[in-house]
Amino acid sequence: MKQLAPIEQTGDQHPFALKLTLPDAVLALATVGFLVVGVIALWLEGGRPDNYSLLRWLHFQLSRYGLVMGVVMLIAAVYIGILRKGDVTPWFRRGTYVILLSMIVQALLGATMMYGYGVPAGKPEHLIYGIGTVLALPFFIYVEVTAPKRPSMGSYIWGFALFTGVIIRAISTGPIGG
């Protein structure tokens, strides 16, 4: 099996350095586009929503987006890592960053609803699982970018399996009806 040199020896930039490229813009625009279309649909469905309704709706939709993308990335990780016996691709890592950023936005929306509007988070466990969705991927990204031996796609297989499970649990402990 082909073994790659650690990132430090390949001359690459810092592992967490992000250089925006066209594919990055496409991934980010797809995520933002999903939210914009959803906001327009919400607006058309119920008139002009108040700020709280909009925050709640975005929080709800981002949870479903994260769940779907977590499953897609888990399948991609299994395909790349186990079936093709390949390493992490730049697109895969960028997709992971997009999902992580969407979970951070979702956490900020939840915190705004909780502390800005005084709305409880459903069951208390919802906060723990919500924090788990934000913390799950950075750990596995760190493992992948600092691994002395490559390929380290196994880290992402575990990471997205855990991430998907935590999202399912967070959704099940949140308010009824999203």
C-alpha positions as MATLAB code, in Angstrom:
seq = 'MKQLAPIEQTGDQHPFALKLTLPDAVLALATVGFLVVGVIALWLEGGRPDNYSLLRWLHFQLSRYGLVMGVVMLIAAVYIGILRKGDVTPWFRRGTYVILLSMIVQALLGATMMYGYGVPAGKPEHLIYGIGTVLALPFFIYVEVTAPKRPSMGSYIWGFALFTGVIIRAISTGPIGG';
ca = [
       0.000    0.000    0.000;
       1.328    3.436   -0.938;
       2.371    5.521    2.034;
       2.372    9.297    1.718;
       4.711   11.653    3.503;
       3.364   13.748    6.360;
       2.085   17.169    5.382;
       5.138   18.909    6.848;
       7.440   16.991    4.490;
       5.404   17.625    1.360;
       5.832   21.381    1.504;
       2.108   22.005    1.905;
       0.876   24.912    3.951;
      -0.320   24.575    7.508;
      -2.952   21.811    7.579;
      -5.689   24.159    8.764;
      -4.845   26.923    6.274;
      -7.675   27.464    3.833;
      -6.961   28.713    0.348;
     -10.269   29.530   -1.312;
     -10.679   28.113   -4.778;
     -13.563   27.760   -7.211;
     -14.617   24.366   -5.768;
     -14.715   25.946   -2.300;
     -16.945   28.695   -3.596;
     -19.237   26.135   -5.233;
     -19.577   24.172   -1.974;
     -20.203   27.311    0.059;
     -22.657   28.728   -2.479;
     -24.572   25.435   -2.560;
     -24.982   25.614    1.212;
     -25.986   29.280    1.196;
     -28.245   28.644   -1.805;
     -30.024   25.889    0.130;
     -30.711   28.331    2.946;
     -31.787   31.185    0.664;
     -34.254   28.973   -1.235;
     -35.592   27.767    2.093;
     -36.025   31.284    3.442;
     -37.865   32.302    0.272;
     -40.108   29.234    0.611;
     -40.765   30.094    4.271;
     -41.612   33.661    3.281;
     -43.989   32.550    0.527;
     -45.625   29.972    2.763;
     -46.419   32.103    5.760;
     -45.960   35.728    4.866;
     -43.207   37.702    6.485;
     -41.865   35.631    9.414;
     -40.654   37.283   12.603;
     -36.985   37.005   13.588;
     -37.517   34.146   16.023;
     -39.461   32.067   13.472;
     -36.723   32.611   10.926;
     -33.976   31.619   13.392;
     -35.902   28.522   14.442;
     -36.547   27.518   10.844;
     -32.896   27.981    9.840;
     -31.751   25.994   12.886;
     -34.168   23.201   11.961;
     -33.122   23.115    8.292;
     -29.400   23.175    9.087;
     -29.862   20.138   11.321;
     -31.428   18.231    8.434;
     -28.760   19.518    6.049;
     -26.049   18.332    8.447;
     -27.682   14.930    8.772;
     -27.969   14.401    5.016;
     -24.452   15.695    4.357;
     -23.061   13.586    7.218;
     -24.520   10.439    5.648;
     -23.263   11.460    2.186;
     -19.769   12.105    3.556;
     -19.805    8.814    5.496;
     -20.648    6.934    2.305;
     -17.954    8.875    0.422;
     -15.409    8.130    3.164;
     -16.194    4.407    3.061;
     -15.962    4.417   -0.728;
     -12.689    6.368   -0.872;
     -11.032    4.787    2.159;
     -12.179    1.170    2.084;
     -13.274    0.367   -1.453;
     -10.706    2.465   -3.357;
      -8.111    2.341   -0.561;
      -7.434    6.004   -1.216;
      -6.478    8.973    0.869;
      -8.365   12.114    1.795;
      -8.955   14.257   -1.267;
      -8.941   18.065   -1.170;
     -12.644   18.061   -2.124;
     -13.446   15.723    0.733;
     -11.586   17.875    3.256;
     -13.264   21.019    1.915;
     -16.660   19.350    2.179;
     -15.841   18.557    5.794;
     -15.017   22.203    6.444;
     -18.302   23.328    4.853;
     -20.274   20.921    7.055;
     -18.337   22.028   10.139;
     -19.022   25.691    9.371;
     -22.731   24.967    8.842;
     -22.833   23.261   12.261;
     -21.135   26.276   13.853;
     -23.752   28.555   12.275;
     -26.476   26.235   13.542;
     -24.994   26.340   17.051;
     -24.881   30.138   16.948;
     -28.530   30.222   15.847;
     -29.454   27.895   18.707;
     -27.522   30.000   21.200;
     -29.222   33.138   19.899;
     -32.649   31.565   20.355;
     -31.757   30.315   23.819;
     -30.022   33.377   25.225;
     -31.456   36.132   23.033;
     -35.089   34.995   23.079;
     -35.077   32.925   26.286;
     -36.385   29.819   24.536;
     -35.398   26.503   26.154;
     -33.604   23.983   23.955;
     -36.075   21.150   24.445;
     -34.483   18.479   26.606;
     -31.274   19.561   28.379;
     -29.365   16.872   26.469;
     -30.025   18.818   23.263;
     -27.292   21.276   24.277;
     -24.765   18.508   24.881;
     -25.510   16.834   21.561;
     -25.485   20.193   19.802;
     -22.036   20.910   21.182;
     -21.052   17.390   20.120;
     -21.936   18.121   16.490;
     -19.614   21.111   16.523;
     -16.773   19.287   18.283;
     -16.928   15.923   16.494;
     -15.433   16.935   13.169;
     -12.545   19.169   14.355;
     -11.159   16.254   16.353;
     -11.143   13.955   13.329;
      -9.816   16.705   11.057;
      -6.950   17.157   13.534;
      -6.272   13.420   13.572;
      -6.228   13.342    9.773;
      -3.970   16.343    9.189;
      -1.446   15.392   11.876;
      -1.269   11.650   11.191;
       2.354   10.607   10.634;
       1.214    7.748    8.398;
      -1.273    8.119    5.597;
      -3.883    7.352    4.390;
      -5.998    8.394    7.330;
      -9.450    8.199    5.762;
     -10.367    5.852    8.605;
     -10.465    8.897   10.850;
     -13.216   10.400    8.716;
     -15.152    7.138    8.566;
     -15.317    7.115   12.349;
     -15.823   10.876   12.454;
     -18.811   10.962   10.129;
     -20.368    7.873   11.729;
     -20.125    9.610   15.115;
     -21.244   12.944   13.648;
     -24.326   11.374   12.042;
     -25.251    9.573   15.256;
     -24.857   12.723   17.335;
     -27.032   14.715   14.916;
     -29.761   12.063   15.046;
     -29.624   12.179   18.829;
     -29.644   15.997   18.890;
     -32.653   16.097   16.587;
     -34.505   13.590   18.766;
     -33.964   15.685   21.914;
     -34.929   19.037   20.372;
     -38.303   20.741   20.354;
     -41.173   18.887   18.698;
     -41.781   20.064   15.149;
     -38.361   21.629   14.622;
];
